[in-house]
Amino acid sequence: MSGPTLDLSQMQFPSDKATLADLRKLYPEDFENFGPPKHGGDYIERVLDLNKGNFASMFDWERMYADWVFRNALGIPCRVGGMVPNEGMLEDAADTLTGEYVRIGWAAGEYQAEELVRRIQRQALAQAQKFLGPNGP
């Protein structure tokens, strides 16, 4: 029997609004020239490289943060590592997202970026509450 899981399809993330214009703004060299990028390599692979602080990294951080908030509220362990997400993990993930939203330009500053993170948190907590019932925390 599997336990409660977060339904990501019911979540709205700031990155859901990513457009080609967003990618063009961050990676103009790949859109200014026809043909393969001058730097070589696969464009999509480079854009989606998780170690370069880009869209894919942010996509993963958003979803991981939502999952951690959900699991923390229910006291269930992470899929990887087997530990229940703690407040320090949640704070680190929120800080990472806050910085990314400002860096990418989806938030004018830290306060606005923190509000985007809080929206993710509220959605994940709302899903957790369904499993906790009316008497949950």
Contacts in CASP RR format, 6 or more apart in sequence:
PFRMAT RR
TARGET T0000
AUTHOR 0000-0000-0000
METHOD contacts of the structure
MODEL  1
MSGPTLDLSQMQFPSDKATLADLRKLYPEDFENFGPPKHGGDYIERVLDL
NKGNFASMFDWERMYADWVFRNALGIPCRVGGMVPNEGMLEDAADTLTGE
YVRIGWAAGEYQAEELVRRIQRQALAQAQKFLGPNGP
3 76 0 8 1.000
4 70 0 8 1.000
4 74 0 8 1.000
4 76 0 8 1.000
4 128 0 8 1.000
4 131 0 8 1.000
6 66 0 8 1.000
6 67 0 8 1.000
6 70 0 8 1.000
6 71 0 8 1.000
6 124 0 8 1.000
6 127 0 8 1.000
6 128 0 8 1.000
7 127 0 8 1.000
8 63 0 8 1.000
8 66 0 8 1.000
10 123 0 8 1.000
10 127 0 8 1.000
11 66 0 8 1.000
11 120 0 8 1.000
11 123 0 8 1.000
11 124 0 8 1.000
12 119 0 8 1.000
12 123 0 8 1.000
13 59 0 8 1.000
13 62 0 8 1.000
13 63 0 8 1.000
13 66 0 8 1.000
13 120 0 8 1.000
14 62 0 8 1.000
14 101 0 8 1.000
14 106 0 8 1.000
14 116 0 8 1.000
14 119 0 8 1.000
14 120 0 8 1.000
15 55 0 8 1.000
15 58 0 8 1.000
15 59 0 8 1.000
15 62 0 8 1.000
17 106 0 8 1.000
18 55 0 8 1.000
22 55 0 8 1.000
22 104 0 8 1.000
23 30 0 8 1.000
23 31 0 8 1.000
23 47 0 8 1.000
23 55 0 8 1.000
24 30 0 8 1.000
24 31 0 8 1.000
26 54 0 8 1.000
26 55 0 8 1.000
26 104 0 8 1.000
27 43 0 8 1.000
27 47 0 8 1.000
29 37 0 8 1.000
29 38 0 8 1.000
29 39 0 8 1.000
30 37 0 8 1.000
30 43 0 8 1.000
30 47 0 8 1.000
36 43 0 8 1.000
37 43 0 8 1.000
37 46 0 8 1.000
39 46 0 8 1.000
46 52 0 8 1.000
47 54 0 8 1.000
47 55 0 8 1.000
47 56 0 8 1.000
48 54 0 8 1.000
48 55 0 8 1.000
48 56 0 8 1.000
49 56 0 8 1.000
50 56 0 8 1.000
50 57 0 8 1.000
50 60 0 8 1.000
51 57 0 8 1.000
53 100 0 8 1.000
55 104 0 8 1.000
57 100 0 8 1.000
58 97 0 8 1.000
58 100 0 8 1.000
58 101 0 8 1.000
58 104 0 8 1.000
61 93 0 8 1.000
61 96 0 8 1.000
61 97 0 8 1.000
61 100 0 8 1.000
62 97 0 8 1.000
62 120 0 8 1.000
64 93 0 8 1.000
65 90 0 8 1.000
65 93 0 8 1.000
65 94 0 8 1.000
65 97 0 8 1.000
65 117 0 8 1.000
65 120 0 8 1.000
65 121 0 8 1.000
65 124 0 8 1.000
66 120 0 8 1.000
66 121 0 8 1.000
66 123 0 8 1.000
66 124 0 8 1.000
67 78 0 8 1.000
67 79 0 8 1.000
67 124 0 8 1.000
68 78 0 8 1.000
68 85 0 8 1.000
68 89 0 8 1.000
68 90 0 8 1.000
68 93 0 8 1.000
69 85 0 8 1.000
69 90 0 8 1.000
69 120 0 8 1.000
69 121 0 8 1.000
69 124 0 8 1.000
69 125 0 8 1.000
69 128 0 8 1.000
70 124 0 8 1.000
70 125 0 8 1.000
70 127 0 8 1.000
70 128 0 8 1.000
71 77 0 8 1.000
71 78 0 8 1.000
71 84 0 8 1.000
71 85 0 8 1.000
72 84 0 8 1.000
72 85 0 8 1.000
72 86 0 8 1.000
72 87 0 8 1.000
72 90 0 8 1.000
73 124 0 8 1.000
73 125 0 8 1.000
73 128 0 8 1.000
73 129 0 8 1.000
73 132 0 8 1.000
73 137 0 8 1.000
74 128 0 8 1.000
74 131 0 8 1.000
74 132 0 8 1.000
75 84 0 8 1.000
76 84 0 8 1.000
77 83 0 8 1.000
77 84 0 8 1.000
78 84 0 8 1.000
78 85 0 8 1.000
94 114 0 8 1.000
94 117 0 8 1.000
94 121 0 8 1.000
97 113 0 8 1.000
97 116 0 8 1.000
97 117 0 8 1.000
97 120 0 8 1.000
98 107 0 8 1.000
98 110 0 8 1.000
98 113 0 8 1.000
98 114 0 8 1.000
98 116 0 8 1.000
98 117 0 8 1.000
99 110 0 8 1.000
99 113 0 8 1.000
101 107 0 8 1.000
101 112 0 8 1.000
101 113 0 8 1.000
101 116 0 8 1.000
101 117 0 8 1.000
102 108 0 8 1.000
102 109 0 8 1.000
102 110 0 8 1.000
102 113 0 8 1.000
106 113 0 8 1.000
106 116 0 8 1.000
107 113 0 8 1.000
107 115 0 8 1.000
107 116 0 8 1.000
129 136 0 8 1.000
END
